[in-house]
Amino acid sequence: MEALGLPEGFRERMARFLGPEYPIFLEALGRPPEHALRANLLKVEPERLLSLLALSASPLPWCPEAFLLPGGIHLGQHPLHAAGLFYLQEPSATAAVPLLDPQPGERILDLCAAPGGKSTHIAARLRGRGLLWANERHPGRARVLLENLERWGVRNAVVSVESPERLAEHLESFFDRVLVDAPCSGEGLFRRDPQAVRQWSPEGIAGCARRQQRILEAAARLVRPGGVLVYATCTFAPEENEAVVARFLAVHQEWVLEEGPPWEGVSPGRPEWAGEVPPLLAEQLRRARRFWPHRAAGEGHFLARLRRTEGPRPKAPPLWRPHVPARALQAFQAFSQEALCRPVEISRLVLFGEALLALPEGLPDPAGLRLLRAGWLLGRVRGERFFPSHALAMGLEPGTAQRSLELPMEGEDVQAFLRGKELRATGMPGWLLVTVVGFPLGWGKQVGERVKNHRPRTAV
């Protein structure tokens, strides 16, 4: 336990908050971190995934498509991970999206989305219908987010690089549900990230709380009347949890905190840790949910589900009305006839530079906002030729490609392809989909007795 090097100030705070529970909390922080596997419902049902991985596991109490991994199992380099069949995630982090409860056809915003764990979860729950808007204000982290959404095979997402305030200016009351996975002091990361331990300080907690308050205020403007906002952190600090929510509710009478589910091992909010709180507000704060590493699987999370009960509904923003030149459409159609055995169901095509995109239904005009991606990137149009994207490959259903090269799940060929190497094979020249148990890993191109690798080196 001493090797973890917990700051003395953190120890004192948690001993004061937890009282008799503190020793078992401290003991839990000395154990190895836990990991969960979450199935991609866009591609595979959980039972089949477990069978493919030869795993026996029970679902987490709060997320039926997520499973606690036994210690010592490492699946980050598994071909089915590269195929986007599962996401490796901290167990308690898998509860945020079930609490948000996105429904197919809705418009959902993940406001602080990188690296993409919760965005991919939302996309899977949407089942390809509706709009997922994933935002990350830091460009480098936004690119990681985009790579994870591509691997997941998401077709109906927008990735923006914006501040919450600018999104609120452009898209006020637009979303049915908004998730705020707020940047925090990261006390729930201490078992996994020594840097989080080193960076901890009371001043850091206070700074995070101020920033979270600003983010929550902007996020609330983005939710339609009757819509839902889930506020989440991965810290234990009440200054960043109950206190932030209490200040918000005290000045926003049109919002209520709804009761979280009675998940096994999960505790209610602790209003007594938030300072002087009126009794009615304290009653609401108990409806929040706290995850503790000594009570439930995972590292620690705080979740509060808020609903906007009333408010004016502003005029809907104008939709993005796309246009695609005839030459670009013809190039894509020629590729489809060559490489696909059935047409891909797409609409609302737009050519942005060389990039041919299929936009989600109901996408508002993004003028004035910085977008990294809008919709499904089909590929690049250069002159009369079309070059398919990795996003297209990962978003195709099994059996869509006319030609495929199926690789054994165990063996050198699949690992060589994932490392960017060419493969030796015979066949008709042209594009083909390299697959494992039928699921795409990326494009290859048959040239003589070689299959050139067109999987991007940045693909995760």
Secondary structure, 3 states (H helix, E strand, C coil): CHHHCCCHHHHHHHHHHHHHHHHHHHHHHCCCCCCEEEECCCCCCHHHHHHHHCCCCCEECCEEEEEECCCCCCCCCCHHHHCCCEEEECHHHHHHHHHHCCCCCCEEEECCCCCCHHHHHHHHHHCCCCEEEEECCCHHHHHHHHHHHHHHCCCCEEEECCCHHHHHHHCCCCEEEEEEECCCCCHHHCCCCHHHHHHCCHHHHHHHHHHHHHHHHHHHHCEEEEEEEEEEECCCCHHHCHHHHHHHHHHCCCEEEECCCCCCCCEECCHHHHCCCCHHHHHHHCCCEEECCCCCCCCCEEEEEEEECCCCCCCCCCECCCCCCHHHHHHHHHHHHHHECCCCCCCCEEEECCEEEECCCCCECCCCCCEEEECEEEEEEECCEEEECHHHHHHCCCCCECCEEEECCCCHHHHHHHCCCCEECCCCCEEEEEEECCEEEEEEEEECCEEEECCCCCCC
